[in-house]
């Protein structure tokens, strides 16, 4: 019979602990980071709404439908609530208020995730005859304006139009900062 080394029991105990830790980690593995259960889902495709669940991992929707038995680090009970993609506000006047309230809570709480600014006036371009800026404004074009928003942080997606008057009051070269379109004033 071979002689036992004094540390054999120690190594056996370490192996048992490692196996138990491995099983515990496996038992706690989650299917999703976030699971939204039982909501009335409107998926944005034009299809009819349906009752179901959404599985989200790494900020992306990875599963949609009935997801029984699925688990997540965090679960939200959406029973009686509507779950939908964010809304786009295409007629928004928050060009300057977004600088004071970058969380845009009044918009986000209504489901707005994208705001198109510049309706009836625009934060850029600034200069020439349109030089009525506040002392805290440190930009003259869209590149500077959007740079300012990104540096301070914002909670929504932002785009802007340039009203026709802005182009008429400024030299054409200032519009190079870019914007999605020109607004049209209907009379």
Secondary structure, 3 states (H helix, E strand, C coil): CCCCCCCHHHHHHHHHHHHHHHHHHHHCCCCEEEEEEEEEEECCCCCCCEEEEEEEECCEEEEEECCCCCCEEEEEECCCCEEECCEEECCCCCCCHHHHCCCCHHHHCCCEEEEEECCCCCCCCCCHHHCCCCCCCCCCCHHHHHHHHHHHCCCCEEEEEEEHHHHHHCCHHHHHHCCCEEECCCC
